[in-house]
């Protein structure tokens, strides 16, 4: 059995790519959940007159060395 780092480069890159994809998937799911929650809270705030109705923009800033949404967007979806 090989320890981490003792394998060949292709296996290491493959493992890293799976990890990055997992991080991206988790972030996407979290953003989706947060968007739904924020929308529900906005509706409630409007109904009770706690916030003005209208458009809003949500910006997520997940800082991470491994994965950058901006970087992926600029490369057209390819991390490599």
C-alpha positions as CSV (number, residue, x, y, z in Angstrom):
1,X,0.0,0.0,0.0
2,X,1.4,3.4,-1.0
3,X,1.3,6.4,1.3
4,X,0.2,9.8,0.1
5,X,2.8,11.4,-2.1
6,X,4.5,8.1,-2.9
7,X,2.3,7.4,-6.0
8,X,3.0,8.6,-9.5
9,X,2.2,12.1,-10.7
10,X,-0.9,11.1,-12.6
11,X,-2.5,9.5,-9.5
12,X,-1.7,12.6,-7.5
13,X,-3.2,14.9,-10.1
14,X,-6.3,12.8,-10.3
15,X,-6.7,12.8,-6.6
16,X,-6.2,16.6,-6.5
17,X,-8.7,17.0,-9.3
18,X,-11.3,14.9,-7.5
19,X,-10.7,17.0,-4.3
20,X,-11.1,20.3,-6.2
21,X,-14.3,19.0,-7.9
22,X,-15.7,18.0,-4.4
23,X,-15.0,21.5,-3.1
24,X,-16.7,23.1,-6.1
25,X,-19.7,20.8,-5.7
26,X,-20.0,21.7,-2.0
27,X,-19.7,25.4,-2.7
28,X,-22.3,25.2,-5.5
29,X,-24.8,23.3,-3.2
30,X,-24.1,25.8,-0.3
31,X,-24.7,28.8,-2.6
32,X,-28.0,27.2,-3.8
33,X,-29.2,26.6,-0.3
34,X,-28.2,30.2,0.8
35,X,-30.0,31.7,-2.3
36,X,-33.2,29.9,-1.3
37,X,-32.9,31.0,2.4
38,X,-32.1,34.6,1.4
39,X,-35.1,34.7,-1.0
40,X,-37.4,33.3,1.7
41,X,-36.1,35.9,4.2
42,X,-36.6,38.7,1.7
43,X,-40.2,37.7,1.1
44,X,-40.9,37.6,4.8
45,X,-39.2,41.0,5.3
46,X,-41.3,42.5,2.5
47,X,-44.5,41.0,3.9
48,X,-43.9,42.5,7.3
49,X,-42.6,45.8,6.0
50,X,-39.1,45.3,7.3
51,X,-37.3,45.8,4.0
52,X,-38.1,47.5,0.7
53,X,-39.2,45.3,-2.1
54,X,-37.0,45.1,-5.2
55,X,-33.9,43.5,-6.6
56,X,-31.0,42.4,-4.6
57,X,-27.6,40.9,-5.4
58,X,-25.9,38.3,-3.3
59,X,-22.2,37.9,-3.7
60,X,-20.3,34.9,-2.2
61,X,-16.6,35.2,-1.3
62,X,-15.4,31.8,-0.5
63,X,-11.7,32.4,-0.2
64,X,-9.7,29.3,-1.0
65,X,-6.3,28.6,-2.5
66,X,-7.4,25.4,-4.1
67,X,-10.4,26.5,-6.1
68,X,-11.5,29.8,-7.5
69,X,-14.8,30.3,-9.2
70,X,-13.6,33.4,-11.0
71,X,-10.6,31.4,-12.3
72,X,-12.8,28.6,-13.6
73,X,-15.2,31.1,-15.2
74,X,-12.2,32.8,-17.0
75,X,-10.9,29.5,-18.3
76,X,-14.3,28.3,-19.5
77,X,-14.9,25.7,-16.9
78,X,-11.6,23.8,-17.2
79,X,-9.4,23.8,-14.1
80,X,-6.4,22.4,-16.0
